Amino acid sequence: MDMTWITPRIAVGGGIWNAENMAEVARAGITHVIDMQIEFDDTELAAPYGIEVLWNAVDDDFQTKPPEVFQRGVEFAERALDEPGGKLFIHCAAGVHRAPMMTLALLRAEGWTLEDALETVQSLRPVVDWADVYVESVEKYIASLEANAETRRR
């Protein structure tokens, strides 16, 4: 199974695709999956294991991604990680663009600096290809979070 642990509770990787791989995901202790691939919804494969899936499908088209994509993923991830023993697997088809993009959004929303998040993910998963448009999409999302937080403080 193509899975790289970024933190003790967050992994990123490629597609699950079949029951055998989903069994391996379950054996790894994964409780929640963010499926970023448009190609395949993991929900049915995960059901026998009690793994909760967010099918957050986006096309790997190198176009700007809307903040809603990141917000759905971050909210799901935060709920997963709030659960005792919760472990999250974020994946797309190959684990090169979309899953790392969502992982970056989550790490940034949790307070990581852009540089630390990029370097950590890249060092642990060298196949990652940081598409500028995806990094910019994440940073626009983070800027909107920060602006909303500032507005609430006033």
N, C-alpha and C positions, 0 to 999 in steps of 0.2 A: 504494500500500500504506500502510495506516494504522500507522505506526511512528514512535515518538519515542525518540531516544537520551537516556538518563538519565546514562550514563557512556559512555566510548568503547567499552565492551564489553557494556553492558546496555541493551536497548531494551524499550519497553512499547508495547502497542497493541491494536488490534481484530483481528477474525477474519481468517484467511487464506482459507478457504473453497474455493479452486480452484487448479488447477495453475499458471495464469498468475501468481497472487499468490505462490505458493510459489517460483516461479522468481525473482521479484523479491526475496524473502526471501534466497534463496541468493546472488543477485548482491550483496546488502548484506553478505555475508560471515558470515551467521548460521550457526553450527555446531550449535546446540542450541535447542530450543523447549520452553518450559513452556506447555502449552495448558490454561488454567484453565476453559474453557467446557465445560459439560455437553452442549451442543448438537452438537458435531462433534469427532471425533478426527482430528488432522492426520497421524497416523503414515504412512498410505499415500501421501499427497501428498508427504511429506518423503523417503521412501525413495529415489527416483531421484537425489536430491541428496546423499545421505549425511548428512542432517541428523538428529540424534537428537532424539526427541520424548518428553517426559514428559506423558502425558495425565493431568493432575491435576484432573479434573473436579469442580467444585462448583457448586451451584445459586446463582444470584444472588437469594437469598430473604430477605436481611437478617436472617439468623439467625446465631448464634455459630458460628464455624468451629473444628473441633477442631485441636489442636496438630499432629496427624499430617499434616494437609494442608500445613502450613508446613514441617514437618520433611522431608517427601518433596521439596518444591520446593527448599529450601535445600541439601539434600545433592546433588541433581541439579545445581543451579546452581554449587555450589562445585567439583564435579568438572569441569563445563564450563569454568569460569574458570581452573582449574588447568592446563588444556591450553594449550600455546602457540598463540596465535591464536584461541582459543575466544571466540565471541561468542554471547550469549544473547538470545533474544526471548521475552518473557513476554507472553502475550496472553489475552484472553477474547473475547467476541463484539463488544463495543463499545470496550473499553479504558477503561472509566469506573469500574468497581467492583472486579471480581475480579482482573484483572491488576495494577492499582495496589496492591491489598491484598497480593498475593504479592511484588511489587517492594518494598513497604515491609518485609515480613518479611525479605527477603534483605538489604536495606540495614541494617536494625536488627541482624541476626545478624552482619553484617560490621563492626559497631561504630559505625554512624552514630547520632547522637542522633535521637530521635523528631522533634523540631522541624526539624532539618536535612533529614531524609528527606522529611517531609511538604512542606516548603517547596520543596525541589529538584524533586520530582516535579510538584507543582502548578504551579511556575513554568514548567517545560518543557512540560507537558501540561495546559493550563488546563481541559480537559473533565473532568478527574478530579473525582469526587464522593466525598469521604471519608466513607463511612457510619460513624457512631460505632461500631456493633456490630462492624464489620470491623477498625477500628483497635484496639478493645478486644481482639478475638480475637488480633491480632498481638501486642499488649502482654502478654497472658497467655502466649503462646508464648515470648516473649523472657524473661519472668519465670521460666518453667520451665527455660529454658536456663541462666539465671544461677544458679538454685537447684541444678541438677545440677552445674554447674561448681564451686560452693561446696562441695557435698558431696564431690566428688572431691578437692578441695584438702585436706580434713580428714584 
